[in-house]
C-alpha cells in the first residue's frame, strides 16, 4: 500500500507523469509500478489523463477513460493530484457550462487543469479557484514576452520540448518555479507545424468529417524517436517541475 505524501515531504523537483493509454480497469498503482517503477512515489505530484468524456479535451483523441473514479480517489488519498487535459483550442461559454459538473467533481487543491484557451482558463478560475491552472504545451510559448502574458493568466506554464535546448530563453525566466519542462520528448520535439492539435480539437468535439492531420505527411522532418533530457543542469538552474511521457508503440512519440 502506498502511503500519503505530504507537500513537506516532496523532493526538490517532481514529475507529472502520463496516464495516456492506460485502460480504466487497470489499477493506477499497478500501472505506475509497471511503467514508472524506477520513479520514487514522492517525486510524482500528479498524473495527467482522461476521466469521463468531455468536449474540452485536446492534445490526444479521446478513445476512452484512462483514470477511473477509484484511481482518482486513491491518487488523491496518497497526496497525488490529477491533471485534466482540457486543452481544446475551441471553447465557447455554453460548452463550458455543459462541462461544469465534470469540473465540480474533481475540484480540489490537489488537482489541476491544463488549458490552451484563455477564456476557459478565466472561467475556471472564477468558479473553481482551488484548481491549479496550467497553460498547455500546445500554446507553444517559446519567447519571454509570450511567457509573461501567459503567467498573467495561468498559475504555471508547460513549455515546449524545444525549450530544453534554448539556454538563453531558460536563463531569462525569473519565475522558474512556475514552469514545467519536459523530462523526455517524442515527435513534437522536431515538429514544425503541430497540425495534429487543431485536428484533435475538432475530433474531440465529435466532428466525424475531421481526419487526424499530421504535419509529417506535408513537411518532412527528422524523427528522433523518444529522447531523454539531462535534468540535473535544469534543476541546478532552478526548475522544479517536469513532465514525463510514456513511449507509445513504435517509439517515435510518447503518450
N, C-alpha and C positions, 0 to 999 in steps of 0.2 A: 504494500500500500504506500502511495506517495504521500508525504506529509506536506502541509501547507507551508508556502514560502512567503515570509513577510517582506515588505519593501526594505526593511533594515538589513535583511539577510542577503539581498541581491548583490552579486559581484559588481565590479565597477563597469562592466559592459555586458549587455544582454542581447538576446535574439528574439525576433518574431519569426516563427517557423511556419512552413506551408503545410496545410492540411488538404491541399488540392489533390484530387483523385482518390481521396480516402472514402471507401464505402461507409455509409452512415452506420451500418451494422457492425463495423469493426471497432471495438473499444478503443478510446482515444489513447490511453496509456500503453496499450499493446502496440498501437501504431507508432507512438513515439519511441518505444524501445526498439522496434524493428528498423525504423528509418532514421532516427536521430539518437540512437543509443549511446553514441560517443559524446553526447552533449549533456552536461550536468543539468538536472531539472532546475536548479536555482538560476541558471542562465537563460531560461525560457520565460519571457514575460508575457507572451501571447502566441496564439495560433490564428492564422487567417484562412478562411474558407467559407463555403456556402452553408447557410442554415436553410430554412424553408424558402420556397421560391419568392423572388422579388424581381420586378422590372427595373430596379435600380442597380442591379449587378452590372459590372463591367469587367474588362480585363480578360476573362475567360468565359466561354459559353457555358451557361448553366445546364448541366446534364443530370442533376440530382443533388440531393442533400449530402453534405460531407460531414457536418458536425451535428449530431443528434442532441436532443434536449438533455439526455443523460451525459453526453460528452461535455456539454457546456457547463452543467451543474458540477461535474467532477473537476473540470479545469478551474472554475471559479472557486470551488471549495479548497483547491490546492493553491490559491493565490495567483492563478494564471488567467489572463484575460483572453477574450476572443476579439478578432478584428473583422468587422463586416465589410466586405469589398463592394461598397456602394459607389463604384467608380464609373457609372454610366455617364457618357457625355451629355445625354439629353434628358432633362428633368423639368417637369412643369409642376405648378403648385398642386393641382388636383391629384397628380400621381404621388406626390409626397404625402398628401393626406390619405391616400389609399394604402400607403405603407406605414402609417402611423402606429398601427397595432404591433407590427414587427419591431419598430424602433422602441416602443414602450416595453416590449417583452424582454429585451436584452439590455435595457438601460441601467447600468450601474458603473461605479467608478473604475472597475477593473477592465471594462470593455471599451472598444473604440470603433470608429467608423473611418473608412478610407474613401476619400471623396475626390472627384475631379471637377464637378460642377460647383461653382462658388455660391450660387443661390441655395443649393441643397445644404451646403455647409452652414450657411446663415440660418436657415430654417431649423436645422437640427440643433444648433447652439441655443436658439431662442426657446425651444420647447423641451430639449433633453440635455441640460447643461452638464450632467455627470459624464457624458461621453467625452473621451479624448477624440479630437477630430484631426486627422492627418491628411495632408494633400497627397494624392496618389502620385506614384511614379509616372502615370500616364500624362500628367501635366508637363512633364519634360522640363523641369526647372533647372536650367544649366547656366544661369547668369545671376550675378548678385542682385541686380535690380528686380528681376523676376522673383528671386527668393525673398527679398524684403517685402514685396507686395503680398506674397503668399503667407508670410509669417504674421501679417496684419490680420489675416482671416482665419488661419489654421493654428492649432496648437503645435503641430510639427509638420515636417515635410520629408517625404521619401524622395531622395534624389535619384536620377537615372544612373544606370550601371556605369556609364562612361565617366561620371563624375569622380569615380575612384581613381582615375588616372589624370585628373585635371588638378595638378598640385596647386596652381595659383588660385583657382576657384576655392578649393578646400581651405587654403590658408587664409583667404579673405573673410571666411564665415566667422562671425563673432559668436552667435548662438548655437554652438556646436551641439549642445545638449538637446536641441530641438530638431536635430537632423537624424534621419535613418539612412544608412548606406547599405549597399548590398554586400553580403559575405561571399556570394558566388553569382555567376551570371550565365545566361543562356543566349538564345538567338537575338534578344533585344539589345545586347551589348554592341552589336555591329549593324543594327537595323537602321537604314537611312530614312524611313518614312513612317513606320509604325501604323500602317493602314489597317492592321488587324483590329486595333482597338475600336475604331469607329464602326467597323462591320459587326464586331461582337456586341457593341452597344445596341445596334439595331436588332440583331438576332435575339438578344435578351428582352427586347420589347415584344417579341412574338412576330416579327416581320418574316414571314415564310418566304418572301421573294429575295431576301438579302442573303447572298452567299458569303461564306467566310473568305476574306480577302487577305492575302499575304504579299508583302512587297517583294519577296524573293522571286516571284514569278514575273515581275515587271522590271526589277532592277537588281541585277546580280550583286552579291556581296560575299565577302569571306565569312564562312561559318566556322567558328572555332570550337563548337561543342560547349559543354559545361566547363567553366573555368573557375578556379578558386582564387580569391584575392588574399593578399597578405594583410591581415588585420592589425597586427601589432603596431606598424607605423601609424595607422589611422587612430588607434586607441591612444597612442602617445601624443597625437595632435589634439586629443580631447573629445573625439567622437565616441559615443557610448551605446549606440543602438544600431543593430544590424539585421538585415532581412535575409533569411536563409531558405533557399529553394530546395526542392527535391527533384533530381533528374527525371525527366519524362522518358518514355521508351524512345530509343534512337539516340539519346544523349546529346541532342542538338539544342534542347532548351529545357527549362525546368518548370515544374508545377509551382 
